[in-house]
Amino acid sequence: MSRFTGWALPALALAACAPSTQITTDLEAGPPPPATATVDANPTRNAYFGDVHVHTSNSFDAYIFGVRATPDDAYRFAKGEAIRHPAGYDIKLAGPPLDFLAVTDHGEYLGVVPAMDTASSPLSQTALAQSVFGPDATDPGTSFLRVGMTVVTGQEIEEIYDRDLIDSVWAATIASAEGNNEPGKFTAFSGYEFTSMLPVPGDGPAAAANLHRNVIFRGEAPARLFSTLDSTNPEDLWAWMETERADGRDVLAIPHNSNASNGQMFALQTYKGEPLTAGYATTRMRNEPLVEVSQVKGTSETAPTLSPNDEWADFEQYEYFIGSTVKSTPSAGDFVRPAYKAGLALQETEGFNPFKFGLISSSDTHVAAASLVEEFHWGKTPQDGASPEARRSVPPNGATTWEGAEDPSTRRQITATQFSSSGLAGVWAESNTREAIFDAMRRKETFGTSGPRMKVRFFAGMNYAPEMLGSAALLETAYADGVPMGGQLEKVSGDAAPGFLVWAIRDPLSAPLQRAQVVKVWSDGGETHEAVHDVACSGGAVPDATTHRCPDNGASVDISDCSTEPGSGASELKAYWQDPDFAPDLEAAYYVRVLENPTCRWSTWDAERAGTPPNPELPKMLQERAWSSPIWYAGYSGE
């Protein structure tokens, strides 16, 4: 039995031989070698890990929470340095530095709230600033709520809406990215968050549907950003992005937290309620090639009610609208898997697909530093990062049992229990440079993880064969004769099924791999379907031909001390797979999901350290995972 800490975990040696269409091999543990100053291009591409969703004190909400970290602090953390958590302790990455980062503070009122709290700024003398920060402020929360509500309405508060100040803070944000960008070693992107929200109809407490996007520039960024105080309509954001691109500044947007969008992120109509068109689909995919599948506010892959036959669908489900205690009801417009199905149905019936996006993860940290490791979770904000009691992972008031524990009294405690130690962006790029990493995002050769740095590769080709798995030229052949994740297989003649190559490598500082799966979605006559196939099992086991599931690999977790038994957990999984139900005339999409062995959730780690039972309302364990971008198959008409 081993005690998993997230800091170091030796690689598991595997002795079992794999069948001819599946290989399980060893991976030598240890961090990647240090990057060099020379920018070498690898034609078969390297995996780079980063975070393109980070907030600092320039975000209006982060500052009012008590965050004082700067964009430079966020880059220092990403490069492996320790920074100070607002709750008063040092935090540092549990592992090697990240490869890339984008600071994405809210574009709305960028830097305005810090100025309201600075005596030398004219904004500090406004009535609103005095009501929030002044010596006679009696209800700062209520006053500050006015700022947050304008993000929903799009109507700025004129007394504090200083565009010249916002422009200057945006220029400083760009300068920070430029100063921290080190081609070949560390990539810093200029970016910000477009914080669109829609009111949720109803007679109950106020809630808003999330339509947020992170806007990332490939290189040069403009002098003025476009926020929801210019327009709350994401389609107007796309139009602005088109003008930026026409002026030579390539840019993309990454939607996030579709799980809290009230069905609007992947709605089957436009923002104004009009029918979708081919032009809409083309514009959306040009501007939004990726979607964030996992972050601190839960996972947006799917939900148990939407995928009842998927045993792993109930993973880090965030139940609330953003900034609210109002619960949301999962719908098809909230999650990426149903969106993929809807897009295929539209492709089949209307000839266009507005949901042909790749996947990525990021953190949405509001303390300038992502909490990625379950054992060392420091929350999303200073409030839930202050203590386990504040995030309700241990009983309140020093109690050692949950019996009689009072219900949480604040929104922060209610929602903080569902915050995740997630997520991490992965890209396959030729080099660690802005151009190569951005281009990887543009072509959707990306994957997202729930925190660990597991590497996932996924290819498909009509001429692939099982023998490729053992070839020294595997990657060269895979690229030459097929397409990687994010790509599309063109229409082919005959009934031959494509071959898929799945390759996953564990994070040596995290748990062993349990299984690799291919998730298939397809449309048949406008009706959509989904299926989950285990394609590689740890220990060289073979998935059951009927259930398509791996056998139990013997892994276990002792909740009392979070120690683990790895069973036959793997360091690496490789598989060649063909769809047993392939239909050459049907539109389909396939993506990979890789699962680690079970480990303790962060809330259980908190309880273990405190010597209390875990909160009975929360999951005690989880299985960290990664998701690849899909590969799409265009049905062959036979013509």
Order of alpha helices (4+ residues) and beta strands (2+ residues): beta-beta-beta-alpha-alpha-beta-beta-beta-alpha-alpha-alpha-alpha-beta-beta-beta-beta-alpha-beta-alpha-beta-beta-alpha-beta-alpha-alpha-beta-alpha-beta-beta-alpha-beta-beta-beta-beta-beta-beta-beta-beta-beta-beta-alpha-beta-beta-beta
